[in-house]
Amino acid sequence: MRPFSVTRSGKLTVQVQTTNGAHEDADGLPKDQRILAIATVVLAVAIAVMDGSIANLALPSIAADLKATDADAIWIINSYQIAMAVCLLPLASLGEVVGYRRVYLTGLVLFTISSLACALSADMLQLSLARVLQGLGAAGILSVNTALIRFIYPSRLLGRAIGYNALVAGTSTALGPTVAGFILHFASWHWLFLINIPLGLLSLLIGWKALPYNPLSDRKYDLKSAVVCMLFIGLLLYTVDAIGHLQGWDVVLVCALLTVVSLVVLLKVQSATAPMLPLDLLRIRLFALSIGTSFCSFAAQMATFVMLPFMLQNHLGMSAARAGLLLTAWPIAVALTGVIAGKLSDRMSAGLLGGIGLAIMCVGLLSLLLVGQGTPDGVIVLMFAICGFGFGLFQSPNNRTLISSAPRSRTGGASGMLGTARLTGQTLGASVVAMMLTLYAAPYAQVLWCAAALAGAACLVSLSRLRYHRER
């Protein structure tokens, strides 16, 4: 018996398999199982997100210990991010075929094992390769975590659940440097990775018992399309990075041409009914507008995040510790606002909430243009908190609308597109800063104006969703 059915009205009803093998219709898991399931989701998301930033503070120590250059040490970060980015869509699509639960748990196993490999690495090559495997494991976790939430929680509580997820992700981002500093004060950099092992095993144990099953697609997994999709995403990110670093028009044109060719090949070989790159979902106007809002807003946030340490330390003369403490106000505001916004999104339009939030973020970014040598720390913290409050007010409602606007059977593709839009937007934001740093000696105002323009564009796109919410 198939684990789902379709009513005459076209509504897909999920059926959850019980312990005796029978099936029953359900909207989310029973409360006790739901608590355990969301616990393993947020714990795994926390360590996967934190691992993207926790190693940053240790780069000088790792480079010195492994006798590598600072430039080589950057690959500790890049190898993780690139591996995660190129694998998100293929693994999200795989989840529709073999189950989100299986992809999630496999990713968690790989992440935990590769964390041990990172800690045991004897040189930079071994560490970078281990980080590639760790990024692949993180992609398994992050590609389907939002899809799993849709099957863990009932529809009426979906916004609240996504708000909790945003709280965990935001808090993990904020705590990354703090946790790294604490560990490095008492132990070597190896413990940055060893700490993942007990947390990963705990999450795996709970998840094995509690994570839900989802309806499976009848199609076979398209490995050829997966390989081409990974090539396309990798080339796209490299092209954006090449533009930002002004590597020369010849390099940029070659990269852009290869990106277009890989996209054409992907569109030609991928399945028409369940494409690896789910551009068909963009025909759903609410989904497409939510993707556009996400892309622009994450680009604005990342551009500001990358630029602010330079502004605070080089321009205002702050120490790294003081600058880091002030910057913590932004992700904490995002995390705390995300829970409130998630609850509001169950009753209010994401277009309106997102529009208001992104307008607030735009105002906060423009206010940072007034920061100078004499600006009190409390005022700077308030400005960062305003930016974070605006972003948090947008993020949870936007993610809820993006996931719920896709057909339930295509939740994996929607989750993958969400992660891809986030990472592509972040790459664009970082590239904007790289370009400005190349063109100007102190490009702080230019970057803030660009970030404010991106936030303003995201605000307009978000507000344009109001008519589609009314139609739904």
Sequence and secondary structure as in RCSB ss.txt:
>XXXX:A:sequence
MRPFSVTRSGKLTVQVQTTNGAHEDADGLPKDQRILAIATVVLAVAIAVMDGSIANLALPSIAADLKATDADAIW
IINSYQIAMAVCLLPLASLGEVVGYRRVYLTGLVLFTISSLACALSADMLQLSLARVLQGLGAAGILSVNTALIR
FIYPSRLLGRAIGYNALVAGTSTALGPTVAGFILHFASWHWLFLINIPLGLLSLLIGWKALPYNPLSDRKYDLKS
AVVCMLFIGLLLYTVDAIGHLQGWDVVLVCALLTVVSLVVLLKVQSATAPMLPLDLLRIRLFALSIGTSFCSFAA
QMATFVMLPFMLQNHLGMSAARAGLLLTAWPIAVALTGVIAGKLSDRMSAGLLGGIGLAIMCVGLLSLLLVGQGT
PDGVIVLMFAICGFGFGLFQSPNNRTLISSAPRSRTGGASGMLGTARLTGQTLGASVVAMMLTLYAAPYAQVLWC
AAALAGAACLVSLSRLRYHRER
>XXXX:A:secstr
  SEEE TTS EEEEEE TTS EEE SS  HHHHHHHHHHHHHHHHHHHHTTTTTGGGHHHHHHHTT  HHHHTH
HHHHHHHHHHHHHHHHHHHHHHH HHHHHHHHHHHHHHHHHHHHT  SHHHHHHHHHHHHHHHHHHHTTHHHHHH
HHS GGGHHHHHHHHHHHHHHHHHHHHHHHHHHHHHS TTHHHHTHHHHHHHHHHHHHHH       SS   HHH
HHHHHHHHHHHHHHHHHHHTT  HHHHHHHHHHHHHHHHHHHHHS SSS SS GGGGGSHHHHHHHHHHHHHHHH
HHHHHHHHHHIIIIIT   HHHHHHHHTHHHHHHHHHHHHHHHHHTTS HHHHHHHHHHHHHHHHHHGGG  TT 
 HHHHHHHHHHHHHHHHHHHHHHHHHHHHHS GGGHHHHHHHHHHHHHHHHHHHHHHHHHHHHH SS HHHHHHH
HHHHHHHHHHHHHTTHHHHHH 
